[in-house]
Amino acid sequence: MRHGEVSPGRSRPLVVRYPDGPVEAVMEADALDAMSDVDAMLVRGPLFGVAAQSPEDAPRWRVVVPVTASSPQEARDSLNSWLWFRAKDEAQSRAERRALLAGVARLEKEPVDELTVQDTRYRVVRAEEYAGSGRDGIEQPRATDPEPAVPDWERSVRDRIDDNLLLDPEEPVTPTQAAERLALRALVYAGSRFPEEVCHDSELIRESHPDVVLLPPAFRVVEKDDIGWKTGSGLHASAHEARKTLDFSLTWFAPRQQGLIPWDLPDRTADARAVAAESDEATAGELAEYLRAADRLRTERANQIEVRGTVHRICRARRLLRWGPDGPEGPRPSDTDSHLPDKLHPFLDEDGVVHFDHEGDDSDGADDV
């Protein structure tokens, strides 16, 4: 069997390799310890992104839109923008720009999950987000997860999740990665809390897309109060990026939400650190609890803090893609959208000129896709 070939209904063989060097060997030991601590797997639900298969990468696929969207249409909208900006800024000819804009035109009107632009296939892909849970609750970042040597707390600087990630179900994996992939092949939705059609699709996909590809770990803030755990942020590429989001929440958003900093403060960037230094003693005292928690994030690289009865934890989230004979899984019939396709950008002509006042039919060239 050649690379990329597999019979319908059959799984690809897993190729297991030794850890590559001492650093990966330590990561493997850390992963083994984490697996032994897990007694439950918490499935949060589907995430969506876009993968592309070009002649250079085939039969592999490459992520071009991060697999972080909460609905298929959000991923389609991101692909719409991705193609539009490529047409505007990167197209080398009118023919290339025309083909890219034809893809944009379809995405503005149809909920398409796959299209081909020139010689590249684009597919909305579906991943399942889950996290391990043990005696201490939802898994936190591991000691071997990447951390910056010098943390950058500038809010405008962000790491990109799934950046240029190449997806290959036949790439050799370490023993713990192989064990996790094998264990997750059987994952399906079950139980009365899920609609019947969701469970049905889950069973069908296990047969049509029997293989599993693990995406890199991601990190998000989760919060626990008297009711239980809930999501407190989106996904981030590193634990440090999640801490930056939590720092912003504690020093900018939460004080405004609690009325300690006015929403209409002229300096929109002012946070609790700046306001406390110029406030009266009472206001500074109320801000102090938020500042102490935020300072712990910065000085200790803390993964859990408690503020006013709410526990904030950095959660280590995992994502899996199901894979079939024709590549990664797309949206399921039971997946729902929050909105319909729509026009997102001004009219761009085939010469690369943006027309903000254009009101005509933008569908020319749709047959090129």
C-alpha positions as CSV (number, residue, x, y, z in Angstrom):
1,M,0.0,0.0,0.0
2,R,1.4,3.4,-1.0
3,H,1.5,6.5,1.1
4,G,-2.0,7.9,1.4
5,E,-3.8,4.9,0.2
6,V,-6.3,3.0,2.4
7,S,-9.3,0.9,1.7
8,P,-12.7,2.2,2.8
9,G,-13.6,1.1,6.3
10,R,-10.0,0.1,7.1
11,S,-7.6,1.9,9.4
12,R,-4.1,2.9,8.5
13,P,-1.3,1.1,10.3
14,L,0.4,3.1,13.0
15,V,4.2,3.4,12.8
16,V,5.7,3.8,16.2
17,R,9.2,5.4,16.6
18,Y,11.6,6.0,19.4
19,P,11.6,9.5,21.0
20,D,14.0,11.7,19.0
21,G,16.7,12.7,21.5
22,P,16.7,13.5,25.3
23,V,14.3,16.4,25.1
24,E,11.6,14.3,23.4
25,A,12.3,11.4,25.7
26,V,11.5,13.7,28.7
27,M,8.3,14.8,27.0
28,E,7.4,11.2,26.4
29,A,7.9,10.4,30.1
30,D,5.9,13.5,31.1
31,A,3.1,12.3,28.8
32,L,3.1,8.8,30.3
33,D,2.8,10.3,33.8
34,A,-0.1,12.5,32.6
35,M,-1.9,9.4,31.1
36,S,-1.6,7.5,34.4
37,D,-3.2,10.4,36.2
38,V,-6.3,10.6,33.9
39,D,-9.4,8.8,35.0
40,A,-11.9,10.5,32.7
41,M,-11.9,12.2,29.3
42,L,-14.0,15.3,29.0
43,V,-15.3,16.0,25.5
44,R,-16.2,19.7,25.0
45,G,-17.5,19.4,21.4
46,P,-16.5,20.1,17.8
47,L,-14.2,22.8,16.5
48,F,-13.7,23.8,12.8
49,G,-11.0,25.1,10.6
50,V,-9.8,24.8,7.0
51,A,-7.1,22.6,5.5
52,A,-5.7,22.8,2.0
53,Q,-4.2,20.0,-0.2
54,S,-1.8,21.4,-2.8
55,P,0.2,19.4,-5.3
56,E,3.3,20.0,-3.3
57,D,1.8,18.6,-0.1
58,A,-0.5,15.8,-1.4
59,P,-1.6,13.4,-0.1
60,R,-1.0,15.4,3.1
61,W,-3.1,18.4,4.0
62,R,-2.0,21.7,5.5
63,V,-4.0,23.9,8.0
64,V,-4.6,27.4,6.5
65,V,-7.4,28.4,9.0
66,P,-6.8,27.4,12.7
67,V,-9.1,24.6,13.9
68,T,-10.7,26.8,16.6
69,A,-14.0,28.0,15.2
70,S,-17.2,27.0,17.0
71,S,-19.3,26.4,13.8
72,P,-18.6,25.4,10.2
73,Q,-19.8,28.8,8.9
74,E,-17.2,30.6,11.0
75,A,-14.5,28.5,9.3
76,R,-16.1,29.2,5.9
77,D,-16.0,32.9,6.6
78,S,-12.4,32.7,7.6
79,L,-11.6,30.9,4.3
80,N,-13.6,33.6,2.5
81,S,-11.3,36.2,4.0
82,W,-8.2,34.1,3.5
83,L,-8.9,33.8,-0.3
84,W,-9.9,37.5,-0.6
85,F,-6.7,38.8,1.0
86,R,-4.6,36.4,-1.1
87,A,-6.3,37.8,-4.2
88,K,-5.7,41.4,-3.0
89,D,-2.1,41.1,-1.8
90,E,-0.5,37.9,-3.2
91,A,-2.0,37.1,-6.6
92,Q,0.7,37.2,-9.4
93,S,-1.7,37.5,-12.3
94,R,-5.2,38.4,-13.3
95,A,-6.0,34.8,-13.9
96,E,-4.9,33.8,-10.4
97,R,-6.8,36.7,-8.9
98,R,-9.9,35.8,-10.9
99,A,-9.8,32.2,-9.6
100,L,-9.4,33.2,-6.0
101,L,-12.3,35.7,-6.3
102,A,-14.5,33.0,-7.8
103,G,-14.0,31.0,-4.6
104,V,-14.9,34.1,-2.6
105,A,-18.0,34.5,-4.6
106,R,-19.2,31.0,-3.9
107,L,-18.4,31.3,-0.2
108,E,-20.5,34.5,0.0
109,K,-23.6,32.7,-1.2
110,E,-23.3,28.9,-0.4
111,P,-22.4,27.0,2.7
112,V,-19.7,25.0,0.8
113,D,-17.5,22.7,2.8
114,E,-15.0,22.0,0.0
115,L,-13.9,23.9,-3.1
116,T,-10.9,23.8,-5.5
117,V,-9.1,26.9,-6.5
118,Q,-6.7,26.3,-9.4
119,D,-4.9,23.2,-8.3
120,T,-5.5,23.4,-4.5
121,R,-8.3,21.7,-2.6
122,Y,-9.7,23.6,0.4
123,R,-11.8,21.7,3.0
124,V,-13.6,22.8,6.1
125,V,-12.4,20.3,8.7
126,R,-13.9,19.1,12.0
127,A,-12.0,18.3,15.1
128,E,-13.2,17.1,18.5
129,E,-11.9,19.0,21.6
130,Y,-11.3,17.1,24.8
131,A,-9.3,17.2,28.0
132,G,-8.1,14.8,30.5
133,S,-9.4,14.9,34.1
134,G,-8.0,13.2,37.2
135,R,-7.8,13.6,40.9
136,D,-7.0,17.3,40.6
137,G,-9.6,18.0,38.0
138,I,-9.1,19.2,34.4
139,E,-5.5,18.7,33.2
140,Q,-3.2,21.8,33.5
141,P,-0.1,22.5,31.3
142,R,2.6,19.9,31.6
143,A,6.1,20.7,32.7
144,T,7.4,19.9,29.2
145,D,4.9,22.1,27.3
146,P,6.8,25.0,25.5
147,E,7.2,28.2,27.5
148,P,9.1,31.4,26.4
149,A,12.4,31.9,28.0
150,V,11.5,35.6,28.5
151,P,7.7,36.0,28.7
152,D,6.3,38.8,26.6
153,W,3.2,40.4,28.2
154,E,2.5,42.8,25.3
155,R,-1.1,42.2,24.4
156,S,-0.7,43.0,20.7
157,V,1.8,40.2,20.3
158,R,0.2,36.7,19.9
159,D,1.4,33.3,18.8
160,R,-0.6,31.8,16.0
161,I,-2.3,28.4,16.7
162,D,-1.9,25.7,14.1
163,D,0.4,27.9,12.1
164,N,1.3,26.2,8.8
165,L,0.6,22.8,10.4
166,L,1.1,19.8,8.1
167,L,-1.4,16.9,8.7
168,D,-0.1,13.5,7.9
169,P,-1.9,10.4,9.3
170,E,1.0,8.2,8.4
171,E,3.8,10.1,10.1
172,P,5.6,7.9,12.7
173,V,4.6,8.7,16.3
174,T,5.9,8.1,19.8
175,P,4.5,5.3,21.9
176,T,2.2,7.6,24.0
177,Q,0.9,9.3,20.9
178,A,0.2,5.9,19.3
179,A,-1.6,4.7,22.5
180,E,-3.8,7.9,22.6
181,R,-4.7,7.7,18.9
182,L,-5.7,4.0,19.2
183,A,-7.8,4.7,22.3
184,L,-9.6,7.6,20.6
185,R,-10.6,5.6,17.5
186,A,-13.6,4.3,19.4
187,L,-14.7,7.7,20.6
188,V,-18.4,8.4,19.9
189,Y,-21.2,10.5,21.4
190,A,-23.6,8.5,23.5
191,G,-26.2,9.1,26.2
192,S,-29.5,11.0,26.6
193,R,-27.8,14.4,26.8
194,F,-26.9,14.3,23.1
195,P,-29.6,14.5,20.3
196,E,-30.2,11.3,18.4
197,E,-28.9,12.6,15.2
198,V,-25.6,13.6,16.8
199,C,-25.1,10.1,18.2
200,H,-26.0,8.6,14.8
201,D,-23.5,10.7,12.9
202,S,-20.9,9.9,15.5
203,E,-21.3,6.2,14.9
204,L,-21.3,6.5,11.1
205,I,-18.1,8.6,11.2
206,R,-16.3,6.0,13.2
207,E,-16.7,3.6,10.2
208,S,-16.1,6.1,7.4
209,H,-13.2,7.9,9.1
210,P,-11.6,5.3,11.3
211,D,-8.2,6.9,11.7
212,V,-7.3,9.7,14.2
213,V,-4.8,12.5,13.9
214,L,-3.9,14.4,17.0
215,L,-3.4,18.2,16.6
216,P,-0.9,20.0,18.8
217,P,-2.2,20.7,22.4
218,A,-3.9,24.1,22.9
219,F,-4.6,26.0,26.1
220,R,-7.6,27.9,27.3
221,V,-8.8,29.5,30.6
222,V,-11.5,27.6,32.5
223,E,-13.4,28.9,35.5
224,K,-15.0,27.1,38.4
225,D,-17.5,28.6,40.8
226,D,-20.3,27.1,42.9
227,I,-22.0,25.7,39.8
228,G,-19.0,24.0,38.2
229,W,-16.5,24.5,35.4
230,K,-17.1,26.7,32.4
231,T,-15.0,28.1,29.5
232,G,-13.3,31.4,30.2
233,S,-11.4,32.0,27.0
234,G,-10.7,30.8,23.5
235,L,-7.9,28.5,22.5
236,H,-4.3,29.6,22.6
237,A,-1.1,28.2,21.2
238,S,0.7,28.1,24.5
239,A,0.0,28.2,28.3
240,H,1.7,31.6,28.4
241,E,-0.8,33.0,25.8
242,A,-3.6,31.8,27.9
243,R,-2.1,33.5,31.0
244,K,-1.9,36.7,29.0
245,T,-5.6,36.5,28.3
246,L,-6.3,35.8,32.0
247,D,-4.1,38.8,33.0
248,F,-6.1,41.0,30.7
249,S,-9.4,39.7,32.1
250,L,-8.2,40.4,35.7
251,T,-6.7,43.8,35.1
252,W,-8.9,45.3,32.4
253,F,-12.2,43.5,31.9
254,A,-13.2,42.3,35.4
255,P,-12.6,45.7,37.1
256,R,-14.9,47.4,34.5
257,Q,-17.5,44.7,34.9
258,Q,-17.5,45.2,38.7
259,G,-17.7,49.0,38.3
260,L,-14.3,49.6,39.7
261,I,-13.1,51.2,36.4
262,P,-15.5,53.2,34.3
263,W,-16.2,51.8,30.8
264,D,-16.0,55.3,29.3
265,L,-12.6,56.0,30.8
266,P,-10.8,58.3,28.2
267,D,-7.7,56.1,28.2
268,R,-9.1,52.8,26.9
269,T,-5.9,51.0,27.6
270,A,-5.8,51.9,31.3
271,D,-5.9,48.8,33.4
272,A,-6.0,48.1,37.2
273,R,-2.3,48.7,37.6
274,A,-2.6,52.2,36.2
275,V,-5.9,53.1,37.8
276,A,-4.9,51.9,41.3
277,A,-1.9,54.1,41.3
278,E,-4.1,57.2,40.9
279,S,-7.3,56.1,42.8
280,D,-8.4,56.8,46.3
281,E,-7.6,54.2,49.0
282,A,-11.0,52.5,48.8
283,T,-10.9,51.9,45.0
284,A,-7.2,50.9,45.2
285,G,-8.0,48.4,47.9
286,E,-10.8,46.8,45.9
287,L,-8.5,46.5,42.9
288,A,-5.7,45.0,45.0
289,E,-7.1,41.4,44.9
290,Y,-7.2,41.4,41.1
291,L,-3.7,42.8,41.0
292,R,-2.3,40.2,43.4
293,A,-3.7,37.4,41.2
294,A,-2.4,39.0,38.0
295,D,1.0,39.5,39.5
296,R,1.2,35.8,40.4
297,L,0.6,35.0,36.7
298,R,3.6,37.1,35.8
299,T,6.0,36.2,38.6
300,E,5.2,32.5,39.2
301,R,3.8,31.4,35.8
302,A,0.9,30.2,37.8
303,N,-1.6,27.9,36.1
304,Q,-4.4,28.4,38.8
305,I,-5.5,31.3,40.8
306,E,-8.6,32.2,42.8
307,V,-10.2,35.6,42.8
308,R,-13.5,36.4,44.7
309,G,-14.6,32.9,45.0
310,T,-13.9,31.9,41.3
311,V,-11.0,29.5,40.5
312,H,-9.3,30.3,37.2
313,R,-7.3,27.5,35.7
314,I,-5.2,27.2,32.6
315,C,-6.5,24.0,30.9
316,R,-4.5,21.8,28.5
317,A,-6.9,21.1,25.7
318,R,-6.5,18.4,23.1
319,R,-8.0,18.1,19.6
320,L,-8.4,15.1,17.3
321,L,-9.2,15.0,13.6
322,R,-10.9,11.9,12.2
323,W,-9.4,10.7,8.9
324,G,-10.8,8.7,6.1
325,P,-9.7,7.4,2.6
326,D,-10.1,10.9,1.2
327,G,-8.5,12.9,4.0
328,P,-9.8,14.8,7.1
329,E,-13.4,14.8,8.2
330,G,-15.6,17.7,7.2
331,P,-18.7,19.0,9.0
332,R,-21.4,16.4,9.9
333,P,-25.1,16.8,9.0
334,S,-25.9,17.3,12.7
335,D,-23.4,20.2,13.1
336,T,-25.2,23.6,13.3
337,D,-24.4,27.1,12.0
338,S,-24.9,30.3,13.8
339,H,-25.5,32.4,10.7
340,L,-25.7,32.1,6.9
341,P,-23.1,32.9,4.3
342,D,-22.7,36.6,3.5
343,K,-20.6,39.2,1.7
344,L,-17.6,40.1,4.0
345,H,-15.4,42.4,2.0
346,P,-15.7,45.2,-0.6
347,F,-15.6,44.3,-4.3
348,L,-12.1,43.5,-5.6
349,D,-11.6,43.5,-9.3
350,E,-9.3,41.3,-11.3
351,D,-6.6,44.0,-11.3
352,G,-6.5,44.1,-7.5
353,V,-8.4,47.4,-7.1
354,V,-10.8,47.6,-4.2
355,H,-14.2,49.3,-5.0
356,F,-15.9,50.3,-1.8
357,D,-19.0,51.7,-3.6
358,H,-19.5,48.7,-5.9
359,E,-23.1,47.3,-5.9
360,G,-23.1,45.0,-8.9
361,D,-23.1,41.2,-9.3
362,D,-19.7,39.9,-8.0
363,S,-20.2,36.3,-9.3
364,D,-18.2,36.5,-12.5
365,G,-15.8,33.7,-12.8
366,A,-17.5,31.3,-10.4
367,D,-17.2,28.6,-12.9
368,D,-13.4,28.7,-12.4
369,V,-13.8,27.0,-9.0
